[in-house]
């Protein structure tokens, strides 16, 4: 008996599976495309801080099966050009160099780290503030770099322009020697403490690091700038460099995304940035970066959600690509629920109807062969009906149902026997007459 019930359940299960498959196929048309496995990032000059951090991002992203292609450039200004032309997906830029337009498609993924500005001046000049550099020979690196743009902005604030000072654009390999030989009076350097260029400037004789005493004033006037403290001896304990605390002016490096960056990749990018910058450095305590507070461009919705709630729940417990596929397919949950809820409700009554219909359909045949007490039947008609009852009884004997429907099956067999007995009685009565 159980075999029939299993077969009926299997047929209904197949029907439901077909309906669900059709629904999923229709819903899949609305599933967002899978994110690419490659991210293109503009990272500045090959030996700069941006490039070094980009290499660390690459290592972190590879853990999640995402390849980072690093595009080197002259610096922040070129990075913005690469973003707007669509040649890269994201870029590290210096805040304050460019501002978003009214319909700017670029979005920020957050502030990544401080970029301290180091100004090395010839010791004999006795420079105390930037205004003292009027009439001097200055170098801030190549055109298009963030260092050059920042230096020019600060010098303009102090009324120093090309008209009253000479701005050079030396390559990094020449800048240190030019300052040491007196061909340059002051050099502007934006670099992290582990930069080889910074180490070269620190080690040379004849120049000193300018103490940016008015850094707080600049930070009050321009929120993209920050006052940074360089403690005594932090660069070299043995030689006690610097010999006393120095104040530096710092800007923030921001990660900017182009309009074509897939939203899902924002989470994995910020996860990599958090692994690289989250521990902090000598200027930022652990947990300061990355953040959403020190940005110049509007924050992307995905980055805003990341900073508010952290990575998506699925990515906390599953590999990135597994979590991504599940997240993409969540749009199919709605049609699945729409289909499965009514189907689940309809399955039990449909199953009962299918099983009972195998039993109840015989009652029509029994009613056709049963006798009417008010009607006189001939022997030939009664025998015809008896033959039909024997056929019904044989087929009902072979009928199987689930055990839970055994009551209905045995009731049918009793009713078949009842009709058989009534026909036997009618036959006996007709023969006696």
LINHUKA-V542345 format. One record per pair of residues at least 24 apart in sequence whose ideal C-beta (glycine too) atoms are under 10 Angstrom apart, sorted by the first residue. I is the first residue (numbers start at 1). GAP is how many residues later the second one is. Records with the same first field share a line. If there is no record, write none. Layout:
# LINHUKA-V542345
I = GAP  GAP
This chain:
# LINHUKA-V542345
1 = 354  398  399  400  401  402  403  404  405  408
2 = 398  399  400  401  402
3 = 397  398  399
4 = 350  351  354  395  396  397  398  401
5 = 346  349  350  395  396  397  398  399  400
6 = 396
7 = 347  393
8 = 342  343  344  345  346  347  349  350  393  394
9 = 338  342  345  346  393
11 = 340  343
12 = 331  334  335  336  338  339  342
13 = 334  338
15 = 328  332  335
16 = 323  324  327  328  330  331  334
17 = 326
19 = 320  321  324
20 = 312  315  316  319  320  323
22 = 313  317
23 = 309  311  312  313  315  316  317  320
24 = 305  308  311  312  315
25 = 307  310
26 = 306  309
27 = 302  304  305  306  307  308  309  311  312
28 = 300  301  303  304  307
29 = 302
30 = 301  302  304  305
31 = 294  297  298  299  300  301
32 = 230  231  232  295  296  297  299
33 = 229  295
34 = 228  230  287  290  291  294
35 = 31  226  227  228  229  230  231  233  285  286  289  293
36 = 30  31  53  224  225  226  228  229
37 = 24  27  28  29  30  228  284
38 = 28  29  30  31  51  227
39 = 27  28  29  30  31  49  50  51  218  222  223  226  229  230  233
40 = 27  28  29  30  31  42  43  46  47  48  49  50  51  218  220  221
41 = 27  28  29  30  38  41  47  48  49  50  51  214  216  228
42 = 28  29  30  31  33  34  36  37  38  39  40  41  45  46  47  48  49  50  51  214  216
43 = 25  27  28  29  30  32  36  45  47  48  49
44 = 26  27  28  29  30  31  32  34  35  47  48  49  50  101  102  209
45 = 27  28  29  30  33  96  97  100  126  127  152
46 = 24  26  27
47 = 25  125  126  144  148  149  150
48 = 24  25  27  44  93  97  98  99  124  142  143  144  147  149
49 = 43  64  66  141  142  143  144  145  146  148  149  204
50 = 25  26  29  41  42  43  44  62  63  65  96  142  203
51 = 41
52 = 140  142  143  224
53 = 39  59  60  139  200  202  219  220  223  224
54 = 36  37  38  222
55 = 221
56 = 216  217  219  220  221
57 = 33  35  55  198  212  215  216  218  219  220
58 = 214
59 = 213  216  217
60 = 208  209  211  212  213  214  215  216
61 = 204  207  208  210  211  214  259
62 = 210
63 = 205  208  209  212  256  257
64 = 201  203  204  205  207  208  251  255  256  257  259  260
65 = 203  254  255  256  259
66 = 199  202  203  206  254  255
68 = 201  204
73 = 71  72
74 = 67  68  69  70  71  72  74
75 = 66  67  68  69  70  71  72  73  74  115
76 = 39  68  69  70  71  72  73  74  114  175  177  178  180
77 = 66  67  68  69  71  72
78 = 65  66  67  68
79 = 65  67  177
80 = 26  64  176
81 = 63
82 = 176
83 = 173  174  175  176  177  178
84 = 174  175
85 = 173
86 = 172  173  174
87 = 171
88 = 168  169  170  172  173
89 = 168  169  170  171  172  173  176  180
90 = 165  166  167  168  171  175  176  179
91 = 163  164  165  166  167
92 = 54  161  162  163  164  181
93 = 53  159  160  161  162  163  203  204
94 = 51  52  53  55  56  96  130  157  158  159  160  202
95 = 51  55  127  128  129  130  131  156  157  158  159  161  199  200  201  202
96 = 50  53  54  57  126  127  128  129  155  156  158  200
97 = 48  49  51  52  53  56  127  154  157  199
98 = 48  51  158  198  199
99 = 125  197  198
100 = 156  196  197  198
104 = 155  193  194
105 = 152  153  154  155
106 = 150  151  152  153  155  191  192  194
107 = 148  149  150  151  152  154  159  188  190  191  192  193  194  195  196  197
108 = 146  147  148  149  184  186  187  188  189  190  191  192  195  196
109 = 145  146  147  148  152  156  157  160  161  164  181  183  186  188  190  191  193  194  195  197  198
110 = 142  144  145  146  156  159  160  163  164  167  179  180  181  182  183  184  185  189  190  193  194  196  197
111 = 113  140  141  142  143  144  162  166  173  177  178  179  180  181  182  183  184  185
112 = 140  141  142  143  158  161  162  164  165  177  178  179  182  183
113 = 79  137  139  140  141  142  160  163  164  167  168  170  171  175  176  177
114 = 78  112  114  134  136  137  138  139  163  167  168  169  170  174  175  180
115 = 31  32  35  75  76  77  111  113  134  135  136  137  138  168
116 = 73  74  75  76  77  82  96  110  112  114  130  132  133  134  135  166  167
117 = 30  33  34  37  71  72  73  74  93  95  98  101  108  111  131  132  133  134
118 = 29  69  70  71  72  73  75  77  79  80  83  84  91  92  94  112  128  130  131
119 = 32  35  67  68  69  70  82  88  89  90  91  92  93  129  130
120 = 55  56  59  60  64  65  66  67  68  69  78  81  82  84  86  87  88  89  90
121 = 58  63  64  65  66  86  87  88  89
122 = 57  58  60  62  63  64  65  84  85  86
123 = 82  83  84  85
124 = 58  61  82  83  84
125 = 60  61  82  83
127 = 58  59  81  83  84
128 = 82  83  85  86
129 = 29  81  82  83  84  85
130 = 24  25  27  28  29  30  56  58  80  82  84  88  119
131 = 24  26  27  28  29
132 = 26  28  53  54  78
133 = 25  27  31  32  52  53  55  77
134 = 24  25  26  27  30  31
135 = 25  29  30  31  50
136 = 24  28  29  30  31  48  49  50
137 = 28  29  30  31  41  42  45  46  47  48  49  50
138 = 27  28  29  30  46  47  48  49  50
139 = 27  28  29  30  31  35  36  39  40  44  45  46  47  48  49  50
140 = 27  28  29  30  35  46  47  48  49  50
141 = 27  28  29  30  31  34  46  47  48  49  56
142 = 27  28  29  30
143 = 24  26
144 = 25
145 = 24  43  45
146 = 44  105  107
147 = 40  41  42  43  44  104
148 = 40  42
149 = 41
150 = 38  40  74  75  99  101
151 = 35  36  37  38  39
152 = 36
153 = 65  69  71  72  98
154 = 34  58  64  68  71  95
155 = 33
157 = 61  64  65
158 = 56
172 = 24  25  28
173 = 24  27
175 = 25  26
176 = 24  25  26  27  28  31
177 = 27
179 = 25  27  28
180 = 24  25  26  27
181 = 25
182 = 24  25
186 = 24
190 = 59  60  61  63
192 = 61  89  90  91
193 = 37  41  42  88  89  90
194 = 87  88
198 = 37
199 = 36  37
202 = 33  34  37  39  40
203 = 33  36  38
208 = 34  35  38
209 = 26  32  33  34  37  39
210 = 36  37  38  39
211 = 31  33  34  35  36  37
212 = 34  35  36  37  38
213 = 33  34
214 = 33  35
215 = 32  33  34  35
216 = 31  33
217 = 32
218 = 31  32
219 = 30  31  32
222 = 27  29
223 = 29  70  71  73
224 = 26  27  28  30  70  71  72
225 = 24  25  26  27  69
226 = 24  25  26  57  58  68
228 = 54  55  56
229 = 53  54
230 = 52  53
231 = 51
234 = 48  49
235 = 47
248 = 35
250 = 33  34
251 = 43  45
252 = 32  37  39  41  42  43  44
253 = 24  36  37  41
254 = 36  40  41  42  43
255 = 35  40  42  48
256 = 39  40  41  44
257 = 40  43  45  46
261 = 39  41
262 = 40  62
263 = 37  38  39  40  42
264 = 38  48  51  56  57  59  60  63  64
265 = 37  55  59
266 = 34  35  36  37  38  39  40
267 = 35  36  38  39  43  44  45  48  53  56  57  60
268 = 43  47  52  53  55  56
269 = 33  34  37
270 = 30  32  33  36  37  40  41
271 = 35  39  40  44  49
273 = 33
274 = 32  36  37
351 = 51
352 = 50  52  53
355 = 46  47  49  50  53  54
356 = 45  49  52  53
358 = 38  41  42  43  47  50  51  54
359 = 37  40  42  46  48  49  50  52  53  54
360 = 48  52
361 = 51
362 = 30  31  33  34  37  50  51  53  54
363 = 49  52  53
365 = 24  26  27  30  31  51  54
366 = 26  30  46  49  50  52  53  54
367 = 48  52
368 = 24
369 = 47  50  51  53  54
370 = 45  48  49  50  52  53  56
371 = 48  51  52  54  55  56
372 = 54
373 = 49  53
375 = 51
376 = 50  53  54  57
377 = 46  49  50  52  53
378 = 52
379 = 47  48  51  52  54
380 = 50
381 = 45  46  49
382 = 40  41  42  43  44  45  46  47  48  49
383 = 40  44  47
384 = 39
385 = 34  35  37  38  41  42
386 = 33  34  37  38  40  41
387 = 36
388 = 31  35
389 = 27  28  30  31  32  33  34  35
390 = 26  30  33
392 = 24  27  28
393 = 24  26  27
